């Protein structure tokens, strides 16, 4: 029984949206730049050539916007977990 719960829990963790798992300082790649509604952000190592953005701020709820003169903004709402990521261009 315990093994079954660990496997289910591990599957849930592995399936979490990378944008939701991102923290301030995380580097992000843009998987599908052609989609403005679901850009498929992924957390990547900052040394990875795919790193395009760095999370400057993460705000709980979908109401807190970013300073759009400094950051790109990604907002996710629904499923009980609403948040906004303020993303700065990552320069290596």
C-alpha positions as CSV (number, residue, x, y, z in Angstrom):
1,X,0.0,0.0,0.0
2,X,2.8,2.5,0.9
3,X,4.7,1.7,-2.3
4,X,1.5,2.4,-4.3
5,X,1.2,5.8,-2.7
6,X,4.8,6.7,-3.4
7,X,4.5,5.8,-7.0
8,X,1.3,7.8,-7.4
9,X,2.9,10.7,-5.5
10,X,6.0,10.5,-7.7
11,X,3.9,10.5,-10.9
12,X,2.1,13.6,-9.6
13,X,5.3,15.4,-8.9
14,X,6.7,14.5,-12.3
15,X,3.6,15.7,-14.1
16,X,3.5,19.1,-12.4
17,X,3.6,22.1,-14.7
18,X,7.2,23.5,-14.9
19,X,5.9,27.1,-14.7
20,X,4.2,26.2,-11.4
21,X,7.3,24.7,-10.0
22,X,9.5,27.7,-11.0
23,X,11.0,29.8,-8.2
24,X,12.6,33.2,-8.2
25,X,16.1,32.7,-9.8
26,X,14.9,29.7,-12.0
27,X,15.9,29.8,-15.6
28,X,13.2,29.0,-18.2
29,X,13.1,27.8,-21.8
30,X,10.3,28.5,-24.1
31,X,9.1,25.3,-25.7
32,X,6.4,26.5,-28.1
33,X,7.0,30.2,-28.9
34,X,4.2,30.1,-31.4
35,X,1.5,29.7,-28.7
36,X,0.6,32.8,-26.8
37,X,-1.9,30.9,-24.6
38,X,0.3,28.0,-23.6
39,X,4.0,28.8,-24.3
40,X,5.2,25.5,-22.7
41,X,7.7,27.1,-20.2
42,X,10.2,24.6,-18.8
43,X,12.6,25.1,-15.9
44,X,16.2,24.5,-17.2
45,X,19.7,24.9,-15.8
46,X,20.9,28.4,-16.3
47,X,24.0,27.1,-18.1
48,X,21.7,25.4,-20.7
49,X,21.7,27.0,-24.1
50,X,17.9,26.8,-24.1
51,X,17.7,29.2,-21.1
52,X,15.9,32.3,-22.4
53,X,14.3,33.8,-19.3
54,X,15.0,34.1,-15.6
55,X,12.2,34.4,-13.0
56,X,12.6,37.8,-11.3
57,X,9.3,37.6,-9.3
58,X,6.6,35.0,-8.6
59,X,3.3,36.3,-7.3
60,X,0.6,34.2,-5.8
61,X,-2.8,34.7,-7.4
62,X,-3.4,35.9,-11.0
63,X,-4.1,39.5,-10.0
64,X,-0.6,40.8,-9.3
65,X,0.8,42.0,-12.6
66,X,4.5,42.6,-13.5
67,X,6.2,45.9,-14.4
68,X,5.8,45.4,-18.2
69,X,8.6,47.9,-18.9
70,X,11.1,45.5,-17.2
71,X,9.5,42.0,-17.5
72,X,7.6,39.6,-19.7
73,X,4.6,38.2,-17.8
74,X,3.2,34.7,-17.6
75,X,0.0,34.2,-15.7
76,X,-1.7,30.9,-15.0
77,X,-5.1,30.7,-13.3
78,X,-7.4,27.9,-12.5
79,X,-7.1,24.5,-10.8
80,X,-6.8,26.2,-7.5
81,X,-3.2,27.3,-8.2
82,X,-3.1,30.8,-9.7
83,X,0.2,32.7,-10.0
84,X,2.1,35.2,-12.1
85,X,5.8,34.9,-13.2
86,X,7.7,38.1,-14.0
87,X,10.4,37.0,-16.5
88,X,13.5,38.9,-17.4
89,X,15.5,38.1,-20.5
90,X,18.4,35.9,-19.5
91,X,21.7,37.0,-20.8
92,X,24.7,34.7,-20.3
